[in-house]
């Protein structure tokens, strides 16, 4: 009880007490003055980390592990903590991928990438790493808000946005430009993201964009990588590069045709996925929509993209940029993410 009270004092005034169930285990939680759930005690996934981290709320539960918002007692601040699932800790390749995600994220020194604070392991073989706890909305949520407000054949400002006066098409494109610049930086460091989508883009209260989830990133080891020093991780140094050719990896609706075919990828695959993000900004929905994964992947391999809808007036310049980024043949796309960013910046500069 004394430990619980101390936790409440550090994290803020407690207003409500509730009981929640996660993974079939029930904890009593409290809600602080910001309306966030604070969980006294240690959930099973965080056992072994209680000396440093106090759980606040579960942010996500994916295939590789859980992400928690926690209070870091050493740093005296809130951070996001990603912890491997126990069932994944016995597979060397999955452990290597988890560690590589932390290493890649930590070495991409850009304002659009979260800061990694710590990487460690537990006695049971699980790895974990801590990083910035990001507040805001996903680009998916903001796109939905703008398109909901824009019904009726005219672009309008989203009225239900918490960040300032409201989001507009132009503001969404500005966020997209920031993401292009993050991807351009990653490419100069020899990293292909391979899972670009609006859900992996977090937008803060002041419009600052962060590109998240580098868990599927591929680190290139070629000597011809230009500009900055290439990212080096344990797997890239040992020659185990990401996924074997022929394996399909990524989120289906945003893959390039070559990614859907399981072929070797270069930076232009990310450019195609960026084009898919711009498509969703313009259309309010992803470029590929099919009932089953087999039909979806077939359409992607063939480049059978749904035409942009005409329920809203689409700026011709943005449509041209989108089409160039999503060209079926990689040779017909923008050659670099820098070139795509330059085209988007030019549109923003010359459009009022």
C-alpha atoms as one frame of an Amber mdcrd trajectory, in Angstrom:
protein
   0.000   0.000   0.000   2.838   2.428   0.834   4.493   1.730  -2.518   1.187
   2.339  -4.311   0.643   5.656  -2.517   4.152   6.826  -3.418   3.465   6.018
  -7.057   0.284   8.077  -6.970   2.115  11.038  -5.455   4.754  11.051  -8.184
   2.348  10.647 -11.066  -0.286  13.168 -10.057  -3.555  13.537  -8.265  -5.732
  10.429  -8.374  -9.359  11.011  -9.324 -10.908   7.630 -10.170 -10.201   4.026
  -9.248 -11.217   1.210 -11.606 -10.459  -2.409 -12.321  -9.163  -3.462 -15.737
  -8.288  -6.807 -17.325  -5.314  -7.312 -19.639  -4.253 -10.679 -21.025  -6.770
 -12.411 -18.739  -5.110 -10.927 -15.627  -6.980  -8.330 -13.587  -5.368  -5.329
 -11.926  -6.830  -2.457  -9.984  -5.929   0.805 -11.693  -6.252   4.481 -10.882
  -6.681   7.439 -13.204  -4.503  10.524 -12.815  -5.438  14.147 -13.489  -4.802
  13.654 -17.228  -7.256  10.756 -17.407  -4.554   8.085 -17.846  -4.758   4.679
 -16.228  -2.035   3.984 -13.662  -1.544   0.328 -12.737  -0.226  -0.335  -9.219
   1.839  -3.491  -9.041   3.733  -5.143 -11.867   2.013  -6.782 -14.879   3.478
 -10.123 -15.895   5.213  -8.746 -18.998   7.107  -6.188 -16.864   8.313  -8.602
 -14.185  12.008  -8.054 -13.602  11.829  -4.366 -14.511   9.995  -3.079 -11.442
  13.080  -1.598  -9.766  13.364   1.019 -12.507   9.958   1.239 -14.219   6.462
   1.856 -12.852   3.646   0.914 -15.267   1.143   3.620 -16.192  -0.777   2.242
 -19.163  -0.558  -0.318 -21.931  -0.078   1.511 -25.239  -0.021  -1.454 -27.600
   0.241  -5.218 -27.841   1.706  -6.600 -31.062   3.191  -9.775 -32.415   6.682
  -9.150 -31.026   5.847  -7.564 -27.690   4.026  -4.959 -25.668   4.599  -1.207
 -25.457   3.901   0.419 -22.104   3.903   3.987 -20.904   5.963   3.815 -17.723
   7.573   6.090 -15.173  11.357   5.746 -15.352  12.557   6.162 -11.760  16.172
   6.693 -12.861  15.441   9.425 -15.392  12.490  10.814 -13.435  10.262  11.001
 -16.504   7.678   9.097 -18.501   8.968   6.904 -21.325   7.605   4.231 -23.633
   8.928   0.761 -22.850   8.830  -2.007 -25.449   9.213  -5.526 -24.011   9.412
  -8.800 -25.944   6.772 -11.455 -25.453   8.146 -14.484 -23.621   7.190 -16.756
 -26.504   9.444 -14.755 -28.841  12.526 -14.871 -26.625  13.412 -18.427 -27.671
  13.778 -17.615 -31.380  17.228 -16.226 -32.168  16.086 -14.496 -35.358  13.194
 -12.735 -33.637  15.470 -11.629 -30.813  17.931 -10.314 -33.401  15.174  -8.382
 -35.159  13.969  -6.868 -31.874  17.486  -5.773 -30.927  18.049  -4.407 -34.428
  14.901  -2.276 -34.159  16.324  -0.624 -31.040  19.752  -0.161 -32.609  18.392
   1.283 -35.856  16.041   3.661 -34.055  18.792   4.857 -31.726  21.235   5.586
 -34.557  18.823   7.543 -36.777  19.546  10.976 -35.377  16.601  12.969 -36.698
  13.856  14.976 -35.019  11.304  12.761 -36.765  12.587   9.595 -35.053  12.045
   8.825 -31.373  15.023   8.851 -29.027  16.011   5.485 -27.549  17.237   5.729
 -23.953  18.106   2.178 -22.983  18.396  -1.371 -24.325  18.654  -4.365 -22.050
  17.767  -7.993 -21.435  16.096  -9.995 -18.700  17.181 -13.319 -17.161  14.439
 -15.160 -19.107  15.983 -14.056 -22.422  13.576 -11.236 -23.261  14.935  -7.920
 -24.483  13.447  -4.488 -23.887  14.181  -0.901 -24.812  12.886   2.467 -23.656
  12.198   5.481 -25.851  10.266   8.739 -26.026   6.637   8.511 -24.986   4.877
  10.325 -27.823   1.587  12.152 -27.314  -0.656  13.080 -30.210  -2.682  11.481
 -32.991  -1.781   9.079 -35.752  -1.908  10.396 -39.301  -4.710   7.869 -39.841
  -6.844   9.679 -37.266  -6.112  13.105 -38.755  -6.877  11.960 -42.310 -10.186
  10.557 -41.110 -11.013  13.827 -39.321 -10.282  15.983 -42.378 -12.277  13.768
 -44.744 -15.198  13.548 -42.324 -15.319  17.350 -42.197 -14.912  17.661 -45.971
 -18.045  15.811 -47.040 -20.113  17.711 -49.556 -17.589  18.228 -52.338 -15.347
  20.789 -50.623 -12.197  20.557 -48.510 -12.816  21.895 -45.019 -10.852  22.217
 -41.799 -11.454  19.418 -39.317 -13.546  20.889 -36.528 -12.888  18.183 -33.946
  -9.117  18.479 -33.813  -7.452  19.082 -30.457  -4.299  20.646 -31.892  -4.889
  24.318 -32.600  -7.586  25.620 -34.969  -8.014  22.369 -36.889  -6.385  20.225
 -39.547  -6.683  20.897 -43.266  -5.466  19.180 -46.442  -2.494  21.536 -46.534
  -1.516  20.645 -42.967  -1.722  16.949 -43.790   0.600  17.511 -46.753   3.024
  19.364 -44.475   3.101  16.309 -42.189   3.705  14.140 -45.260   6.669  16.338
 -46.216   8.183  15.822 -42.756   7.856  12.058 -43.154   9.528  12.180 -46.590
  12.456  13.988 -44.975  12.726  11.341 -42.231  12.750   8.574 -44.851  15.355
  10.462 -46.886  17.577  10.620 -43.805  17.116   6.896 -43.154  18.040   6.076
 -46.742  21.306   8.011 -46.451  22.087   5.791 -43.462  21.355   2.629 -45.419
  17.972   1.845 -43.853  14.781   0.885 -45.718  11.714   1.175 -43.464   9.472
  -1.338 -45.316   6.347  -0.574 -43.270   5.391   3.008 -44.114   1.725   3.740
 -43.433  -0.353   6.481 -41.755  -0.800   4.337 -38.632   2.976   4.432 -38.065
   3.116   8.231 -38.210   2.424  10.080 -34.962   1.668  13.807 -35.060   2.244
  15.873 -31.929   0.265  18.819 -30.579   2.305  21.304 -32.630   2.217  19.420
 -35.923   5.565  17.693 -35.487   5.624  14.252 -37.117   7.418  11.153 -35.859
   7.881   8.023 -37.947   7.503   4.985 -35.685   7.958   1.215 -35.768  11.281
   0.406 -37.401  10.808  -3.275 -36.536  10.674  -4.367 -40.202  13.495  -2.082
 -41.347  16.220  -3.559 -43.505  19.790  -2.413 -42.956  21.799  -2.355 -46.166
  25.476  -3.305 -46.015  26.593  -2.148 -49.452  29.714  -0.022 -49.732  28.135
   2.388 -52.221  25.725   3.897 -49.665  26.271   7.602 -49.988  26.620  10.495
 -47.575  26.444   9.587 -43.906  27.952   6.507 -42.258  25.748   3.415 -42.665
  23.797   2.078 -39.719  25.612  -0.843 -38.095  23.813  -3.469 -36.046  24.693
  -6.938 -34.838  22.810  -8.596 -37.719  24.182  -6.337 -40.446  27.727  -6.843
 -39.185  27.309 -10.616 -39.193  25.801 -10.617 -42.687  22.257 -11.635 -41.744
  20.290  -9.079 -43.750  16.619  -8.808 -42.827  14.351 -11.152 -44.756  15.187
 -13.853 -47.282  14.169 -13.139 -50.890  10.758 -14.563 -51.591   9.334 -13.770
 -48.158   6.608 -11.102 -48.155   7.029  -8.666 -45.291   5.164  -5.436 -44.541
   1.574  -4.180 -44.399  -0.310  -5.387 -47.495  -2.231  -2.244 -48.465   0.927
  -0.098 -48.553   3.482  -2.424 -50.154   5.225  -1.765 -53.435   4.593  -4.310
 -56.220   8.109  -5.723 -55.799   7.593  -6.016 -52.044   4.340  -7.924 -52.621
   6.208 -10.240 -55.002   8.870 -10.934 -52.362  11.667  -9.518 -54.521  14.831
  -7.729 -53.350  14.051  -4.143 -52.391  15.842  -0.830 -52.616  14.922   2.683
 -51.480  12.335   3.066 -54.244  10.076   0.563 -52.497   9.747   3.038 -49.608
   8.991   5.785 -52.151   6.075   3.725 -53.457   4.779   3.293 -49.899   5.086
   7.040 -49.346   2.972   7.469 -52.474   0.371   5.204 -50.838   0.360   7.488
 -47.780  -0.209  10.535 -50.024  -2.963   8.619 -51.836  -4.727   8.089 -48.503
  -4.372  11.786 -47.651  -6.114  12.649 -50.934  -8.690   9.845 -50.995  -9.369
   9.229 -47.322  -8.714   5.521 -47.789  -5.883   3.174 -48.757  -5.150   2.577
 -52.473  -5.862  -1.160 -52.278  -9.152  -2.506 -50.910 -10.018  -6.183 -51.296
 -11.917  -8.714 -49.227  -9.126 -11.279 -48.906  -5.341 -11.168 -48.697  -4.766
 -13.336 -51.784  -6.751 -11.011 -54.052  -5.103  -8.006 -52.430  -1.565  -9.265
 -52.996  -2.374 -10.192 -56.594  -3.654  -6.673 -57.249  -0.547  -5.173 -55.653
   1.819  -7.344 -57.664   0.082  -6.140 -60.834  -0.228  -2.536 -59.679  -4.031
  -2.536 -59.902  -4.570   0.625 -57.864  -8.064   1.949 -57.252  -8.491   5.266
 -59.141  -8.492   8.333 -56.921 -12.110   9.188 -56.088 -13.647  12.392 -57.416
 -15.883  13.312 -54.473 -13.444  16.118 -53.580 -11.494  18.508 -55.835  -7.996
  17.028 -55.961  -5.060  19.389 -56.557  -3.512  18.345 -59.899   0.007  18.900
 -58.589  -0.493  16.512 -55.682  -2.154  13.946 -57.925   0.870  14.056 -60.252
   3.260  13.616 -57.306   1.224  10.683 -56.009   1.141   8.976 -59.398   4.877
   9.412 -59.917   5.679   7.988 -56.470   3.358   5.023 -57.092   4.604   4.149
 -60.576   4.415   0.370 -61.064   7.961   0.213 -62.449  10.465   1.351 -59.798
  12.542   3.056 -62.511   9.650   5.444 -63.198   9.339   6.641 -59.574  11.189
   9.477 -57.896  14.792   8.274 -57.680  15.182   9.327 -54.047  13.062  10.357
 -51.100  14.861  13.722 -51.276  13.465  14.231 -54.792   9.959  13.360 -53.596
  10.316  15.747 -50.641  11.479  18.513 -52.989   8.403  18.055 -55.197   6.070
  18.211 -52.175   7.881  21.274 -50.765   7.572  23.001 -54.147   3.810  22.325
 -54.172   3.438  23.770 -50.666   5.515  26.824 -51.583   3.543  27.620 -54.721
   0.034  26.809 -53.477  -2.027  29.212 -51.406
